[in-house]
Amino acid sequence: MSLATIPEGFRGLRACLLCSMIKSLDQFDNQGCSNCEDYLHMKGDRDRVYECTSANFDGMIALMEPPESWVAKWQQIGRFERGMYAISVTGKLPPHLIRELRMKGVNYKSRERTQKV
């Protein structure tokens, strides 16, 4: 796992609304998302980072061996890069980005999970 994909601390973390990868605001701005950059184009665009990520997420998963992890299969992140992932991310991508993804053949599925009490 590249150190560039590991969050630098616990303050100011954000999760990608498409894949749920967790990075700091600066990491998303400087590097984009390791899984979604081809679609979301966050690198170098702080406004886009705010649009495509959320600071409101629950739980963290350290994904080391994606194809072999039952947790990765359960979270549907087994094809993604190694890194830190949120279990649930609150928020949705804006409608115009969802349309763009659909036109590129990418099926957007919200990473938001509701808990039944």
Secondary structure, DSSP 4 states (H G I P E B T S, - for coil): --GGGS-S-STTEEEETTT-BEEEHHHHHHH--TTTHHHH--TT-HHHHHHHEES-EEEEEEES-GGG-HHHHHHT-TTSPSEEEEEEE-----HHHHHHHHHTT--------PPP-
